[in-house]
Amino acid sequence: MYILVKKEAVPIFYGKRAKEEEVETIMVDTEIYSCMGDSCIGWMRKDFVADDLLCPMCGNEMIQEIRELPQM
């Protein structure tokens, strides 16, 4: 003997979300200062470097380089 149980319908919603606009990243040659320490990977953009040119992570001196970075 089988007992039939009535199941309720579950609503299913399908919504189309607007695709987020893809932002094109523009890469620019940027002057940076990079830490001279072998074990440190610290670097900063030229606009944010302190006057003493010391690495904020380890305190070593920093040298000027050029890297291709996203435009700010």
PyMOL commands that set and color helices and strands:
alter all, ss='L'
color gray80, all
select helices_A, chain A and resi 46-48
alter helices_A, ss='H'
color red, helices_A
select strands_A, chain A and resi 27-35+43-45+62-70
alter strands_A, ss='S'
color yellow, strands_A
deselect
rebuild
show_as cartoon
